[in-house]
Amino acid sequence: MDNTKKITVRQLLLLVILFSIGSSILFIPSGAATYAKQGAWLPIVVGMALGVPVILLFLNLARRYPEMTFVEISNRLLGKWLGTAFSLYWILTSFLAGSTTLVYYIGNFITTQIMTETPEYTINIMFIGIIVIGFLLGLTTFARAVEVLFPVVIVLFFVLILSVSPKIQVEHFLPVIDFGIKPFIKAVLLQVNYTSITLVFFLMIYPSAVQGGIKASKALLVGNLIGGLLLLIITAVSVGVLGAETTARQFYPSYALAKRINIANFITRVEVIVATFWIIGLYYKTAIYFYAMLKGTAQLFKLHSERILVLPLGLILTVLSLVGFPNSAYQIQWDERTGGVYVPTAGLIFPLVLIAVDTFRKKKKP
């Protein structure tokens, strides 16, 4: 690939940060508070630490075949039939457990919290339309936009944190350890699953489409740790301001936190503006999933360019986002039972299998 068509290490870093917080910034505080109560920040710290070996696993696989994507590696190591089966499962996971779910999130969030009279399909079509336009223009154009939007995310994030920090009550963090081992493990796995294991889908971009190739490995690690730090801050502040019980009950606790902004009884009701950084994060996380599915499908069927798939797959995504989840209760159940199996299988078991097969083959050679 020509270097002019590759994204920079900085762009990769920013994409990883936004991908790591993406939907997590809406749901991690609630999930962590449900399982770990006042100590909701503890499983996030542990999850950040456990995420490091997971990412090192991905980097190990990428280092073995630096010019190949995950789909190409699967087909090379496992052969035509088994490699195709692996790739199809992996692509469907990025599509169903990734893009489709996140588009539902954004439609549900906006129509239930911000624009309650607007039909959900309108939001979904507009959201997917922007993703489609981005990839019709190319991956590098899409990546350059993140350099413009990332400062907006950071500024709005810290505006939120600094605005509600005076409302933090220390007693909301006590007692720190008020949970059992099993709930704590569930909270840790939630963190790792949402923010680290899903980074496997960057193997459709890294290292083959990144300037510097394998030398850009630090971007994945550093980006994920920065994303985890932002989640740690928002979770701690949510518990400190709202309390553990209220945080656990809220479907969107960080949005409820933004509603608490009140500066001198003059600056109030600015949660919609603050919500901008959630929408940007969700956009980039959805887009990475979509690109993994798009590029993977094109390579699987040996198409000359993935651009011819952008519109048809965008239409399919629109339909699935509207019919896939009949209501929020079903979506929560699907995330816990089905999505909780799909993602670890595609993001943890599959890379381990590929590394094991590659190691065995190299040892077998004389």
Backbone hydrogen bonds in HBPLUS format (Angstrom, degrees):
<---DONOR---> <-ACCEPTOR-->    atom                        ^
c    i                          cat <-CA-CA->   ^        H-A-AA   ^      H-
h    n   atom  resd res      DA  || num        DHA   H-A  angle D-A-AA Bond
n    s   type  num  typ     dist DA aas  dist angle  dist       angle   num
A0005-LYS N   A0002-ASP O   2.87 MM   3  5.48 158.2  1.91 117.6 125.0     1
A0006-LYS N   A0003-ASN O   3.14 MM   3  5.03 165.4  2.16 105.9 107.7     2
A0007-ILE N   A0209-ALA O   3.00 MM 202  6.42 157.2  2.05 161.6 155.1     3
A0211-GLN N   A0007-ILE O   2.86 MM 204  6.05 167.4  1.88 165.1 168.3     4
A0012-LEU N   A0008-THR O   3.01 MM   4  6.32 155.3  2.08 147.2 154.2     5
A0013-LEU N   A0009-VAL O   2.91 MM   4  6.18 158.7  1.95 150.9 156.3     6
A0014-LEU N   A0010-ARG O   3.03 MM   4  6.35 163.1  2.06 154.6 157.8     7
A0015-LEU N   A0011-GLN O   2.93 MM   4  6.12 154.9  2.00 147.2 154.6     8
A0016-VAL N   A0012-LEU O   2.91 MM   4  6.15 155.9  1.97 152.3 158.5     9
A0017-ILE N   A0013-LEU O   3.05 MM   4  6.36 156.4  2.11 149.3 155.4    10
A0018-LEU N   A0014-LEU O   3.06 MM   4  6.28 171.6  2.07 152.2 153.9    11
A0019-PHE N   A0015-LEU O   2.82 MM   4  5.93 151.9  1.90 145.0 154.0    12
A0020-SER N   A0016-VAL O   2.85 MM   4  5.95 153.1  1.92 145.1 152.2    13
A0021-ILE N   A0017-ILE O   3.11 MM   4  6.44 150.2  2.20 149.2 156.2    14
A0022-GLY N   A0018-LEU O   2.75 MM   4  5.60 160.1  1.79 147.7 154.4    15
A0024-SER N   A0021-ILE O   2.73 MM   3  5.08 101.9  2.34 122.5 143.4    16
A0025-ILE N   A0021-ILE O   2.82 MM   4  5.30 149.2  1.91 155.1 154.6    17
A0026-LEU N   A0023-SER O   2.99 MM   3  5.51 150.9  2.07 113.2 122.0    18
A0027-PHE N   A0023-SER O   3.32 MM   4  6.67 148.3  2.43 146.7 155.7    19
A0028-ILE N   A0024-SER O   2.74 MM   4  5.14 162.1  1.77 144.2 150.1    20
A0031-GLY N   A0027-PHE O   2.97 MM   4  6.21 171.7  1.98 163.4 165.8    21
A0032-ALA N   A0028-ILE O   2.79 MM   4  5.82 171.6  1.80 162.7 165.1    22
A0033-ALA N   A0029-PRO O   3.02 MM   4  6.03 154.9  2.09 140.1 147.1    23
A0034-THR N   A0030-SER O   2.93 MM   4  6.10 144.5  2.06 144.6 154.7    24
A0035-TYR N   A0031-GLY O   3.19 MM   4  6.45 155.9  2.25 148.9 153.4    25
A0036-ALA N   A0032-ALA O   2.75 MM   4  5.66 162.7  1.78 151.8 157.9    26
A0037-LYS N   A0033-ALA O   2.93 MM   4  4.32 133.4  2.15 113.4 118.3    27
A0039-GLY N   A0036-ALA O   3.03 MM   3  5.33 139.9  2.19 144.8 136.7    28
A0040-ALA N   A0037-LYS O   3.10 MM   3  5.48 128.4  2.38 129.4 125.7    29
A0042-LEU N   A0039-GLY O   2.94 MM   3  5.58 149.1  2.04 120.8 128.9    30
A0045-VAL N   A0041-TRP O   3.21 MM   4  6.56 152.6  2.29 150.3 157.0    31
A0046-VAL N   A0042-LEU O   3.09 MM   4  6.44 166.3  2.11 157.9 161.1    32
A0047-GLY N   A0043-PRO O   2.77 MM   4  5.77 151.6  1.85 136.4 145.5    33
A0048-MET N   A0044-ILE O   2.87 MM   4  6.07 148.0  1.98 144.0 151.6    34
A0049-ALA N   A0045-VAL O   3.18 MM   4  6.51 153.3  2.26 144.5 151.0    35
A0050-LEU N   A0046-VAL O   2.94 MM   4  6.26 159.0  1.98 153.2 159.0    36
A0051-GLY N   A0047-GLY O   2.89 MM   4  5.96 132.7  2.12 138.1 150.6    37
A0052-VAL N   A0049-ALA O   3.31 MM   3  5.67 148.4  2.42 104.3 112.0    38
A0055-ILE N   A0051-GLY O   3.00 MM   4  6.27 157.4  2.06 152.1 157.2    39
A0056-LEU N   A0052-VAL O   2.92 MM   4  6.19 155.0  1.98 152.1 160.2    40
A0057-LEU N   A0053-PRO O   2.96 MM   4  6.14 138.3  2.14 137.3 147.3    41
A0057-LEU N   A0054-VAL O   3.18 MM   3  5.12 126.7  2.48  91.4 105.0    42
A0058-PHE N   A0054-VAL O   3.28 MM   4  6.73 150.7  2.37 142.1 148.4    43
A0059-LEU N   A0055-ILE O   2.92 MM   4  6.24 158.4  1.97 151.4 157.8    44
A0060-ASN N   A0056-LEU O   2.88 MM   4  6.01 145.1  2.01 139.7 148.8    45
A0061-LEU N   A0057-LEU O   3.14 MM   4  6.46 157.5  2.19 147.7 152.4    46
A0062-ALA N   A0058-PHE O   2.92 MM   4  6.20 162.0  1.96 150.9 156.3    47
A0063-ARG N   A0059-LEU O   2.85 MM   4  5.93 148.9  1.94 142.8 151.0    48
A0064-ARG N   A0060-ASN O   3.31 MM   4  6.55 138.7  2.49 139.4 148.3    49
A0064-ARG N   A0061-LEU O   3.24 MM   3  5.39 133.5  2.47  98.2 109.9    50
A0068-MET N   A0065-TYR O   3.12 MM   3  5.57 166.0  2.14 122.7 124.1    51
A0073-ILE N   A0069-THR O   2.96 MM   4  6.21 157.1  2.01 154.0 160.7    52
A0074-SER N   A0070-PHE O   2.95 MM   4  6.18 161.1  1.99 152.0 156.8    53
A0075-ASN N   A0071-VAL O   3.08 MM   4  6.32 164.6  2.11 150.5 153.8    54
A0076-ARG N   A0072-GLU O   3.03 MM   4  6.15 148.7  2.13 142.1 150.7    55
A0077-LEU N   A0073-ILE O   2.97 MM   4  6.12 165.0  1.99 156.8 159.8    56
A0078-LEU N   A0074-SER O   2.90 MM   4  5.73 159.8  1.94 151.0 157.0    57
A0079-GLY N   A0075-ASN O   3.21 MM   4  5.19 130.1  2.47 120.8 126.9    58
A0083-GLY N   A0079-GLY O   2.97 MM   4  5.22 135.3  2.17 125.8 139.4    59
A0084-THR N   A0080-LYS O   3.04 MM   4  5.87 144.8  2.17 127.8 137.1    60
A0085-ALA N   A0081-TRP O   3.00 MM   4  6.27 155.2  2.06 146.6 153.2    61
A0086-PHE N   A0082-LEU O   2.95 MM   4  6.20 162.7  1.98 152.5 156.4    62
A0087-SER N   A0083-GLY O   2.92 MM   4  6.07 162.6  1.95 145.2 150.6    63
A0088-LEU N   A0084-THR O   2.84 MM   4  6.01 158.6  1.89 150.0 155.5    64
A0089-TYR N   A0085-ALA O   3.09 MM   4  6.26 165.0  2.11 149.5 153.2    65
A0090-TRP N   A0086-PHE O   2.96 MM   4  6.16 161.5  1.99 150.8 156.4    66
A0091-ILE N   A0087-SER O   2.80 MM   4  5.98 159.2  1.84 152.3 157.9    67
A0092-LEU N   A0088-LEU O   2.87 MM   4  6.01 164.6  1.90 151.1 155.5    68
A0093-THR N   A0089-TYR O   2.94 MM   4  6.13 144.5  2.07 142.2 152.1    69
A0094-SER N   A0090-TRP O   3.14 MM   4  6.47 156.1  2.20 144.9 150.2    70
A0095-PHE N   A0091-ILE O   3.01 MM   4  6.27 141.2  2.17 141.8 153.3    71
A0096-LEU N   A0092-LEU O   2.73 MM   4  5.80 176.5  1.73 156.2 157.4    72
A0097-ALA N   A0093-THR O   2.92 MM   4  5.16 129.7  2.17 125.4 140.2    73
A0099-SER N   A0094-SER O   2.99 MM   5  6.47 157.2  2.05 156.8 154.4    74
A0100-THR N   A0095-PHE O   2.86 MM   5  6.03 174.0  1.86 164.4 166.5    75
A0102-LEU N   A0098-GLY O   3.03 MM   4  6.15 165.4  2.05 160.3 164.9    76
A0103-VAL N   A0099-SER O   2.95 MM   4  6.12 156.6  2.01 156.7 162.7    77
A0104-TYR N   A0100-THR O   3.12 MM   4  6.34 153.2  2.20 143.5 150.8    78
A0105-TYR N   A0101-THR O   2.94 MM   4  6.28 151.2  2.02 143.6 152.2    79
A0106-ILE N   A0102-LEU O   2.99 MM   4  6.30 163.0  2.02 151.8 153.9    80
A0107-GLY N   A0103-VAL O   3.05 MM   4  6.23 163.5  2.08 148.5 153.0    81
A0108-ASN N   A0104-TYR O   2.83 MM   4  5.93 165.6  1.86 156.2 160.6    82
A0109-PHE N   A0105-TYR O   2.77 MM   4  5.87 162.3  1.80 154.1 159.6    83
A0110-ILE N   A0106-ILE O   3.08 MM   4  6.13 172.4  2.09 147.6 149.6    84
A0111-THR N   A0107-GLY O   3.06 MM   4  6.05 162.6  2.09 145.4 150.9    85
A0112-THR N   A0108-ASN O   2.99 MM   4  5.86 134.6  2.20 140.7 150.2    86
A0113-GLN N   A0109-PHE O   2.94 MM   4  5.73 143.5  2.08 143.1 151.8    87
A0114-ILE N   A0110-ILE O   2.99 MM   4  4.99 147.4  2.10 122.5 132.3    88
A0115-MET N   A0110-ILE O   2.68 MM   5  5.73 156.3  1.73 154.2 162.0    89
A0118-THR N   A0115-MET O   3.14 MM   3  5.57 164.1  2.17 115.3 120.2    90
A0122-THR N   A0119-PRO O   3.16 MM   3  5.61 137.5  2.35 107.6 117.9    91
A0124-ASN N   A0120-GLU O   3.04 MM   4  6.33 167.9  2.06 158.1 161.4    92
A0125-ILE N   A0121-TYR O   2.95 MM   4  6.01 163.4  1.98 146.3 150.5    93
A0126-MET N   A0122-THR O   3.11 MM   4  6.27 163.9  2.14 146.8 151.2    94
A0127-PHE N   A0123-ILE O   2.89 MM   4  6.02 163.1  1.92 154.2 159.4    95
A0128-ILE N   A0124-ASN O   2.90 MM   4  6.04 171.2  1.91 153.8 156.2    96
A0129-GLY N   A0125-ILE O   2.83 MM   4  5.81 147.8  1.93 140.5 150.7    97
A0130-ILE N   A0126-MET O   3.15 MM   4  6.42 148.5  2.25 145.2 150.7    98
A0131-ILE N   A0127-PHE O   3.35 MM   4  6.70 153.3  2.42 141.8 148.7    99
A0132-VAL N   A0128-ILE O   2.84 MM   4  6.12 163.2  1.87 157.6 162.0   100
A0133-ILE N   A0129-GLY O   2.97 MM   4  6.16 163.5  2.00 147.6 151.9   101
A0134-GLY N   A0130-ILE O   2.99 MM   4  6.13 155.9  2.05 141.7 148.6   102
A0135-PHE N   A0131-ILE O   3.09 MM   4  6.43 157.9  2.14 154.1 158.1   103
A0136-LEU N   A0132-VAL O   2.94 MM   4  6.13 139.2  2.11 147.4 159.3   104
A0137-LEU N   A0133-ILE O   3.15 MM   4  6.37 139.5  2.32 142.8 152.2   105
A0142-PHE N   A0138-GLY O   3.14 MM   4  6.39 161.6  2.18 150.6 156.0   106
A0143-ALA N   A0139-LEU O   2.84 MM   4  6.06 152.8  1.91 148.5 156.3   107
A0144-ARG N   A0140-THR O   2.90 MM   4  6.10 149.5  1.99 144.0 151.9   108
A0145-ALA N   A0141-THR O   3.26 MM   4  6.50 145.7  2.39 143.3 150.8   109
A0146-VAL N   A0143-ALA O   3.13 MM   3  5.45 139.2  2.31 102.9 113.5   110
A0147-GLU N   A0144-ARG O   3.16 MM   3  5.62 141.7  2.31 108.2 117.3   111
A0148-VAL N   A0145-ALA O   3.05 MM   3  5.34 140.1  2.22 103.8 114.9   112
A0149-LEU N   A0145-ALA O   3.08 MM   4  6.39 156.9  2.13 151.7 158.4   113
A0150-PHE N   A0146-VAL O   2.86 MM   4  5.63 154.0  1.93 146.1 150.9   114
A0152-VAL N   A0149-LEU O   3.07 MM   3  5.28 122.8  2.41 102.8 117.4   115
A0153-VAL N   A0149-LEU O   3.17 MM   4  6.57 153.3  2.24 151.7 159.1   116
A0153-VAL N   A0150-PHE O   3.01 MM   3  5.08 114.2  2.46  99.0 114.6   117
A0154-ILE N   A0150-PHE O   3.06 MM   4  6.40 162.9  2.09 160.7 164.1   118
A0155-VAL N   A0151-PRO O   2.96 MM   4  6.06 167.0  1.97 150.2 154.1   119
A0156-LEU N   A0152-VAL O   3.03 MM   4  6.12 170.5  2.04 151.5 154.4   120
A0157-PHE N   A0153-VAL O   2.89 MM   4  5.98 150.1  1.98 146.0 155.2   121
A0158-PHE N   A0154-ILE O   3.07 MM   4  6.28 167.3  2.09 152.9 154.5   122
A0159-VAL N   A0155-VAL O   2.92 MM   4  6.11 142.0  2.07 144.2 155.9   123
A0160-LEU N   A0156-LEU O   3.03 MM   4  6.20 156.2  2.09 143.5 148.6   124
A0161-ILE N   A0157-PHE O   3.04 MM   4  6.39 164.4  2.06 149.0 152.9   125
A0162-LEU N   A0158-PHE O   2.90 MM   4  5.83 169.0  1.91 143.5 147.3   126
A0163-SER N   A0159-VAL O   3.01 MM   4  5.90 145.5  2.14 138.2 147.4   127
A0164-VAL N   A0160-LEU O   3.18 MM   4  6.37 149.6  2.28 151.4 157.2   128
A0165-SER N   A0161-ILE O   2.99 MM   4  5.86 129.4  2.25 144.5 157.0   129
A0167-LYS N   A0164-VAL O   2.92 MM   3  5.53 153.7  1.99 120.0 128.4   130
A0168-ILE N   A0165-SER O   3.06 MM   3  5.46 170.6  2.06 120.1 122.3   131
A0169-GLN N   A0240-GLY O   2.87 MM  71  5.39 165.5  1.90 135.5 136.4   132
A0172-HIS N   A0169-GLN O   2.98 MM   3  5.70 156.6  2.04 119.8 126.7   133
A0173-PHE N   A0170-VAL O   2.96 MM   3  5.74 167.1  1.98 123.9 128.2   134
A0174-LEU N   A0171-GLU O   3.16 MM   3  5.26 165.7  2.18 107.9 112.2   135
A0184-PHE N   A0180-GLY O   3.24 MM   4  6.31 153.6  2.31 139.5 147.1   136
A0185-ILE N   A0181-ILE O   2.88 MM   4  6.17 157.6  1.93 155.6 161.6   137
A0186-LYS N   A0182-LYS O   2.98 MM   4  6.24 158.8  2.02 153.4 159.2   138
A0187-ALA N   A0183-PRO O   3.00 MM   4  6.24 151.9  2.08 144.8 152.0   139
A0188-VAL N   A0184-PHE O   2.96 MM   4  6.27 153.9  2.03 149.0 156.2   140
A0189-LEU N   A0185-ILE O   2.90 MM   4  6.13 165.5  1.92 154.4 158.0   141
A0190-LEU N   A0186-LYS O   2.94 MM   4  6.10 146.5  2.06 140.5 149.9   142
A0191-GLN N   A0187-ALA O   3.13 MM   4  6.40 154.8  2.20 143.3 148.7   143
A0192-VAL N   A0188-VAL O   2.96 MM   4  6.30 166.9  1.98 157.3 160.2   144
A0193-ASN N   A0189-LEU O   2.83 MM   4  5.80 161.3  1.86 146.5 152.5   145
A0194-TYR N   A0190-LEU O   3.06 MM   4  6.10 160.3  2.10 145.4 150.2   146
A0195-THR N   A0191-GLN O   3.04 MM   4  6.02 159.5  2.08 151.0 156.4   147
A0196-SER N   A0192-VAL O   2.93 MM   4  5.09 154.0  1.99 132.7 139.5   148
A0197-ILE N   A0192-VAL O   3.00 MM   5  6.22 165.6  2.02 155.7 160.1   149
A0199-LEU N   A0196-SER O   3.02 MM   3  5.47 155.3  2.08 111.3 119.1   150
A0200-VAL N   A0197-ILE O   3.16 MM   3  6.07 165.9  2.18 124.5 126.7   151
A0201-PHE N   A0198-THR O   3.23 MM   3  6.22 172.1  2.24 125.5 126.3   152
A0202-PHE N   A0199-LEU O   2.93 MM   3  5.50 164.1  1.95 117.7 123.0   153
A0203-LEU N   A0200-VAL O   3.02 MM   3  5.67 163.6  2.05 116.2 121.2   154
A0204-MET N   A0201-PHE O   3.40 MM   3  6.02 160.3  2.44 110.1 112.3   155
A0205-ILE N   A0202-PHE O   2.80 MM   3  5.21 158.7  1.85 112.9 120.2   156
A0206-TYR N   A0202-PHE O   2.64 MM   4  5.78 173.3  1.65 169.9 170.6   157
A0209-ALA N   A0205-ILE O   2.77 MM   4  5.09 154.5  1.83 159.7 164.2   158
A0210-VAL N   A0207-PRO O   3.20 MM   3  5.33 168.4  2.21 115.9 116.5   159
A0213-GLY N   A0210-VAL O   2.94 MM   3  5.36 157.8  1.99 131.9 134.8   160
A0215-LYS N   A0212-GLY O   2.98 MM   3  5.35 148.3  2.08 143.8 137.6   161
A0216-ALA N   A0213-GLY O   3.06 MM   3  5.86 166.6  2.08 121.5 125.6   162
A0217-SER N   A0214-ILE O   3.22 MM   3  5.68 144.2  2.35 119.9 119.9   163
A0219-ALA N   A0216-ALA O   3.00 MM   3  5.69 147.7  2.11 118.5 127.0   164
A0220-LEU N   A0217-SER O   3.17 MM   3  5.75 134.7  2.38 112.3 121.4   165
A0222-VAL N   A0218-LYS O   2.79 MM   4  5.84 170.1  1.80 161.9 163.9   166
A0223-GLY N   A0219-ALA O   2.92 MM   4  5.57 152.0  2.00 131.6 140.9   167
A0224-ASN N   A0220-LEU O   3.10 MM   4  6.07 155.5  2.16 137.2 143.6   168
A0225-LEU N   A0221-LEU O   3.05 MM   4  6.28 156.2  2.10 148.8 155.3   169
A0226-ILE N   A0222-VAL O   2.90 MM   4  6.13 158.8  1.95 154.7 160.3   170
A0227-GLY N   A0223-GLY O   2.96 MM   4  6.13 159.5  2.00 144.8 150.8   171
A0228-GLY N   A0224-ASN O   2.87 MM   4  6.08 153.0  1.94 142.7 150.6   172
A0229-LEU N   A0225-LEU O   2.89 MM   4  6.13 148.4  1.99 142.6 151.1   173
A0230-LEU N   A0226-ILE O   3.03 MM   4  6.35 154.7  2.10 150.1 155.9   174
A0231-LEU N   A0227-GLY O   3.06 MM   4  6.36 153.1  2.13 145.7 153.2   175
A0232-LEU N   A0228-GLY O   2.86 MM   4  6.10 149.7  1.95 145.1 154.0   176
A0233-ILE N   A0229-LEU O   2.99 MM   4  6.27 156.3  2.05 148.4 153.7   177
A0234-ILE N   A0230-LEU O   3.04 MM   4  6.28 168.3  2.05 150.3 152.9   178
A0235-THR N   A0231-LEU O   2.94 MM   4  6.00 152.9  2.02 145.8 153.2   179
A0236-ALA N   A0232-LEU O   2.99 MM   4  6.10 165.6  2.01 148.6 152.7   180
A0237-VAL N   A0233-ILE O   2.95 MM   4  6.10 163.6  1.97 153.2 157.9   181
A0238-SER N   A0234-ILE O   2.96 MM   4  5.98 150.3  2.05 135.3 143.7   182
A0239-VAL N   A0235-THR O   3.02 MM   4  6.27 165.1  2.04 153.5 156.3   183
A0240-GLY N   A0236-ALA O   2.88 MM   4  6.02 158.3  1.93 145.3 152.5   184
A0241-VAL N   A0237-VAL O   2.90 MM   4  5.97 147.6  2.01 147.4 153.9   185
A0242-LEU N   A0238-SER O   2.79 MM   4  5.59 153.9  1.86 146.7 154.3   186
A0243-GLY N   A0239-VAL O   2.84 MM   4  4.48 134.1  2.05 113.8 126.8   187
A0247-THR N   A0243-GLY O   3.02 MM   4  6.10 160.9  2.05 151.4 157.4   188
A0248-ALA N   A0244-ALA O   2.94 MM   4  6.09 156.6  2.00 148.3 154.2   189
A0249-ARG N   A0245-GLU O   3.06 MM   4  6.27 145.6  2.18 142.6 151.8   190
A0250-GLN N   A0246-THR O   3.08 MM   4  6.21 141.3  2.23 147.2 156.3   191
A0255-TYR N   A0252-TYR O   3.10 MM   3  5.45 131.5  2.34 106.1 118.8   192
A0256-ALA N   A0252-TYR O   3.08 MM   4  6.44 154.1  2.15 151.2 159.3   193
A0257-LEU N   A0253-PRO O   2.87 MM   4  6.13 141.1  2.02 141.1 152.5   194
A0258-ALA N   A0254-SER O   3.16 MM   4  6.39 146.1  2.28 131.9 139.4   195
A0259-LYS N   A0255-TYR O   3.22 MM   4  6.59 136.5  2.42 140.0 150.9   196
A0259-LYS N   A0256-ALA O   3.23 MM   3  5.18 131.1  2.49  92.1 104.7   197
A0260-ARG N   A0257-LEU O   2.97 MM   3  5.43 154.9  2.04 110.8 118.9   198
A0261-ILE N   A0258-ALA O   3.20 MM   3  5.64 167.1  2.22 112.7 115.9   199
A0263-ILE N   A0267-ILE O   3.09 MM   4  5.04 162.6  2.12 133.1 137.8   200
A0266-PHE N   A0263-ILE O   2.98 MM   3  5.87 163.9  2.01 123.2 128.3   201
A0267-ILE N   A0263-ILE O   3.13 MM   4  5.04 169.1  2.14 139.9 141.5   202
A0273-ILE N   A0270-VAL O   3.06 MM   3  5.44 122.4  2.41 105.9 119.1   203
A0274-VAL N   A0270-VAL O   3.08 MM   4  6.44 163.8  2.11 154.6 159.4   204
A0275-ALA N   A0271-GLU O   2.80 MM   4  5.91 141.8  1.94 140.2 150.7   205
A0276-THR N   A0273-ILE O   3.07 MM   3  5.52 159.7  2.12 110.1 116.5   206
A0277-PHE N   A0274-VAL O   3.34 MM   3  6.40 153.5  2.41 127.1 127.7   207
A0278-TRP N   A0275-ALA O   3.00 MM   3  5.23 130.1  2.26 102.3 115.9   208
A0279-ILE N   A0275-ALA O   3.12 MM   4  6.49 159.4  2.17 155.4 160.7   209
A0280-ILE N   A0276-THR O   2.98 MM   4  6.27 158.1  2.03 152.2 157.9   210
A0281-GLY N   A0277-PHE O   3.09 MM   4  6.11 159.9  2.14 135.5 141.1   211
A0282-LEU N   A0278-TRP O   2.87 MM   4  6.10 162.0  1.90 153.8 158.6   212
A0283-TYR N   A0279-ILE O   2.91 MM   4  6.05 150.2  2.00 142.3 150.9   213
A0284-TYR N   A0280-ILE O   3.09 MM   4  6.39 163.6  2.11 154.4 156.5   214
A0285-LYS N   A0281-GLY O   3.05 MM   4  6.23 157.9  2.10 149.0 155.5   215
A0286-THR N   A0282-LEU O   2.93 MM   4  5.98 164.5  1.95 148.3 152.9   216
A0287-ALA N   A0283-TYR O   2.89 MM   4  6.05 157.2  1.95 147.0 154.1   217
A0288-ILE N   A0284-TYR O   3.03 MM   4  6.17 152.7  2.11 143.6 149.1   218
A0289-TYR N   A0285-LYS O   3.21 MM   4  6.48 165.3  2.24 149.5 152.8   219
A0290-PHE N   A0286-THR O   2.88 MM   4  6.11 159.8  1.92 150.4 156.9   220
A0291-TYR N   A0287-ALA O   2.81 MM   4  6.00 154.3  1.88 146.0 152.8   221
A0292-ALA N   A0288-ILE O   2.95 MM   4  6.16 157.9  2.00 149.3 155.1   222
A0293-MET N   A0289-TYR O   3.05 MM   4  6.34 159.6  2.09 150.9 155.8   223
A0294-LEU N   A0290-PHE O   2.81 MM   4  5.97 156.4  1.87 147.1 154.8   224
A0295-LYS N   A0291-TYR O   2.76 MM   4  5.82 175.9  1.76 158.2 158.5   225
A0296-GLY N   A0292-ALA O   2.97 MM   4  5.78 153.8  2.04 136.0 144.5   226
A0297-THR N   A0293-MET O   2.96 MM   4  5.95 157.5  2.01 141.9 147.7   227
A0298-ALA N   A0294-LEU O   3.11 MM   4  6.33 161.4  2.15 147.6 152.7   228
A0299-GLN N   A0295-LYS O   2.99 MM   4  6.21 156.8  2.04 149.2 155.3   229
A0300-LEU N   A0296-GLY O   2.85 MM   4  5.95 153.1  1.92 146.5 154.7   230
A0301-PHE N   A0297-THR O   3.07 MM   4  6.22 158.0  2.12 149.5 153.6   231
A0303-LEU N   A0298-ALA O   2.76 MM   5  4.96 167.7  1.78 152.0 154.6   232
A0302-LYS N   A0299-GLN O   3.20 MM   3  4.72 158.2  2.25  93.4  99.1   233
A0309-LEU N   A0306-GLU O   2.95 MM   3  5.51 156.1  2.01 116.2 124.0   234
A0310-VAL N   A0307-ARG O   3.20 MM   3  5.29 154.4  2.27 103.8 111.2   235
A0313-LEU N   A0309-LEU O   2.98 MM   4  5.86 163.3  2.01 153.9 159.4   236
A0314-GLY N   A0310-VAL O   2.92 MM   4  5.87 140.4  2.08 138.4 150.0   237
A0315-LEU N   A0311-LEU O   2.97 MM   4  6.24 150.1  2.06 152.5 159.5   238
A0316-ILE N   A0312-PRO O   3.05 MM   4  6.36 158.3  2.10 145.8 151.6   239
A0317-LEU N   A0313-LEU O   2.92 MM   4  6.04 156.8  1.97 142.5 149.0   240
A0318-THR N   A0314-GLY O   3.03 MM   4  6.24 150.2  2.12 140.6 148.3   241
A0319-VAL N   A0315-LEU O   3.13 MM   4  6.45 162.6  2.16 152.0 155.1   242
A0320-LEU N   A0316-ILE O   2.96 MM   4  6.18 171.2  1.96 156.9 159.4   243
A0321-SER N   A0317-LEU O   2.95 MM   4  6.01 153.2  2.02 146.9 153.7   244
A0322-LEU N   A0319-VAL O   3.07 MM   3  5.34 141.0  2.23 103.4 114.6   245
A0323-VAL N   A0319-VAL O   3.06 MM   4  6.34 146.8  2.17 151.5 161.3   246
A0324-GLY N   A0320-LEU O   2.72 MM   4  5.07 144.2  1.84 141.7 147.7   247
A0331-GLN N   A0327-ASN O   3.13 MM   4  6.43 154.2  2.20 145.2 152.9   248
A0332-ILE N   A0328-SER O   2.92 MM   4  6.19 157.7  1.97 153.7 158.2   249
A0333-GLN N   A0329-ALA O   3.08 MM   4  6.30 162.2  2.11 147.0 151.8   250
A0334-TRP N   A0330-TYR O   2.83 MM   4  6.03 153.7  1.90 148.1 156.0   251
A0335-ASP N   A0331-GLN O   2.92 MM   4  6.13 159.0  1.96 148.8 154.1   252
A0336-GLU N   A0332-ILE O   3.08 MM   4  6.32 158.0  2.13 147.7 153.0   253
A0337-ARG N   A0333-GLN O   2.95 MM   4  6.06 167.2  1.97 153.2 156.7   254
A0338-THR N   A0334-TRP O   2.88 MM   4  5.12 129.4  2.14 126.8 142.1   255
A0339-GLY N   A0334-TRP O   2.82 MM   5  6.09 163.8  1.84 150.9 156.3   256
A0340-GLY N   A0335-ASP O   3.01 MM   5  5.98 115.1  2.45 131.9 147.1   257
A0341-VAL N   A0338-THR O   2.93 MM   3  5.36 157.8  1.98 112.2 119.6   258
A0342-TYR N   A0338-THR O   2.98 MM   4  6.27 166.2  2.00 159.6 163.6   259
A0343-VAL N   A0339-GLY O   3.21 MM   4  6.06 169.3  2.22 148.7 150.0   260
A0345-THR N   A0341-VAL O   3.21 MM   4  6.19 154.9  2.28 146.9 154.2   261
A0346-ALA N   A0342-TYR O   2.98 MM   4  6.22 168.8  2.00 158.9 161.8   262
A0347-GLY N   A0343-VAL O   2.71 MM   4  5.66 154.6  1.78 156.3 164.6   263
A0348-LEU N   A0344-PRO O   2.82 MM   4  5.15 135.5  2.01 132.2 137.5   264
A0349-ILE N   A0344-PRO O   3.19 MM   5  6.70 155.6  2.25 151.5 158.9   265
A0350-PHE N   A0345-THR O   3.01 MM   5  6.26 153.6  2.08 164.7 171.7   266
A0352-LEU N   A0348-LEU O   3.26 MM   4  6.34 156.7  2.32 141.2 147.9   267
A0353-VAL N   A0349-ILE O   2.92 MM   4  6.18 155.4  1.98 153.8 160.8   268
A0354-LEU N   A0350-PHE O   2.97 MM   4  6.25 162.6  2.00 157.6 161.8   269
A0355-ILE N   A0351-PRO O   2.95 MM   4  6.15 159.9  1.99 150.0 155.1   270
A0356-ALA N   A0352-LEU O   2.93 MM   4  6.07 156.1  1.99 145.7 152.8   271
A0357-VAL N   A0353-VAL O   2.90 MM   4  6.13 160.8  1.94 152.4 157.2   272
A0358-ASP N   A0354-LEU O   2.97 MM   4  6.10 162.0  2.00 146.2 151.5   273
A0359-THR N   A0355-ILE O   2.90 MM   4  6.03 159.9  1.94 147.2 152.8   274
A0360-PHE N   A0356-ALA O   2.96 MM   4  6.12 160.5  1.99 147.8 153.2   275
A0361-ARG N   A0357-VAL O   2.95 MM   4  6.17 159.7  2.00 149.6 155.0   276
A0362-LYS N   A0358-ASP O   3.05 MM   4  6.26 156.7  2.11 147.5 153.4   277
A0363-LYS N   A0359-THR O   3.02 MM   4  6.21 152.9  2.09 147.5 154.8   278
A0364-LYS N   A0360-PHE O   2.99 MM   4  6.09 142.0  2.13 142.7 153.0   279
A0365-LYS N   A0361-ARG O   3.19 MM   4  6.43 135.0  2.40 139.4 149.2   280
